[in-house]
Amino acid sequence: MASAMEPWLLVATGLSAVNAILLGTLTVVWVRNYRTFGSGMTAGLAGFAATMLIENLLAIVFFFSTGMLYAGDPTAQQAVVALRAVQTVALAALTYVTLK
């Protein structure tokens, strides 16, 4: 199925997978912190990470679906990759600071 995928969408899929791994890590850490400290802030962070994790996993599903709206538009695909890349950089920084 991935062989028929456009190259830009393949990159976007890879970035979404990396984002999902980072968000899974953040969710685990923040849920653990919530259980330890009971802070509303850590509950909010865990909820945010879980929501973003679901969004990235759904994005991967849509990237593989044939009915995607921007499947034939290279400009839209490049924009999606750029947004996923920015998200990856932000999540990598957040994960680094959280695990430090």
C-alpha positions as CSV (number, residue, x, y, z in Angstrom):
1,M,0.0,0.0,0.0
2,A,2.9,2.4,0.8
3,S,4.4,1.9,-2.6
4,A,1.5,3.6,-4.3
5,M,1.8,6.5,-1.9
6,E,3.2,9.9,-3.1
7,P,6.7,10.6,-1.8
8,W,5.6,13.7,0.1
9,L,2.8,11.7,1.8
10,L,5.3,9.1,2.7
11,V,7.4,11.7,4.5
12,A,4.3,13.1,6.2
13,T,3.5,9.6,7.4
14,G,7.0,9.1,8.8
15,L,6.9,12.4,10.6
16,S,3.4,11.5,12.0
17,A,4.8,8.2,13.3
18,V,7.7,10.0,15.0
19,N,5.3,12.5,16.5
20,A,3.1,9.6,17.8
21,I,6.2,8.0,19.5
22,L,7.1,11.4,21.1
23,L,3.5,12.0,22.2
24,G,3.2,8.5,23.6
25,T,6.3,9.1,25.6
26,L,5.0,12.5,26.9
27,T,1.6,11.0,27.7
28,V,3.2,8.2,29.8
29,V,5.5,10.7,31.7
30,W,2.7,13.2,32.3
31,V,0.2,10.5,33.5
32,R,2.8,9.2,35.9
33,N,3.4,12.7,37.2
34,Y,-0.3,13.2,37.6
35,R,-0.6,10.1,39.6
36,T,2.4,11.2,41.8
37,F,1.5,14.9,42.3
38,G,-2.3,15.1,41.4
39,S,-1.7,18.5,39.7
40,G,-4.3,19.8,37.3
41,M,-1.5,21.0,35.1
42,T,-0.1,17.6,34.6
43,A,-3.6,16.2,33.9
44,G,-4.0,18.9,31.3
45,L,-0.7,18.1,29.7
46,A,-1.5,14.4,29.7
47,G,-4.9,15.2,28.0
48,F,-3.2,17.4,25.5
49,A,-0.6,14.8,24.6
50,A,-3.3,12.0,24.3
51,T,-5.4,14.2,22.0
52,M,-2.4,15.1,19.8
53,L,-1.5,11.4,19.8
54,I,-4.9,10.4,18.5
55,E,-4.7,13.2,15.9
56,N,-1.3,11.9,14.6
57,L,-2.5,8.3,14.5
58,L,-5.7,9.4,12.5
59,A,-3.5,11.4,10.2
60,I,-1.5,8.2,9.4
61,V,-4.8,6.4,8.6
62,F,-5.8,9.3,6.3
63,F,-2.5,9.4,4.6
64,F,-3.0,5.7,3.6
65,S,-6.6,6.3,2.6
66,T,-7.4,6.6,-1.1
67,G,-10.0,9.3,-0.7
68,M,-7.7,11.9,0.7
69,L,-8.5,15.4,-0.4
70,Y,-5.0,16.5,-1.2
71,A,-3.6,13.2,-2.6
72,G,-3.1,14.6,-6.0
73,D,-1.8,18.1,-5.1
74,P,2.0,18.3,-4.5
75,T,1.7,21.8,-3.0
76,A,-0.8,20.7,-0.4
77,Q,1.4,17.6,0.3
78,Q,4.4,19.8,0.8
79,A,2.4,22.1,3.2
80,V,1.4,19.0,5.2
81,V,5.0,17.9,5.4
82,A,6.1,21.3,6.6
83,L,3.4,21.4,9.3
84,R,4.3,17.9,10.4
85,A,8.0,18.8,10.5
86,V,7.3,21.9,12.6
87,Q,5.3,19.7,15.0
88,T,8.1,17.2,15.2
89,V,10.6,19.9,16.1
90,A,8.3,21.3,18.8
91,L,7.5,17.8,20.2
92,A,11.2,16.8,20.2
93,A,12.1,19.9,22.2
94,L,9.2,19.3,24.6
95,T,10.1,15.7,25.1
96,Y,13.8,16.6,25.7
97,V,12.9,19.2,28.3
98,T,10.3,16.8,30.0
99,L,12.7,13.9,30.2
100,K,15.7,16.0,31.3
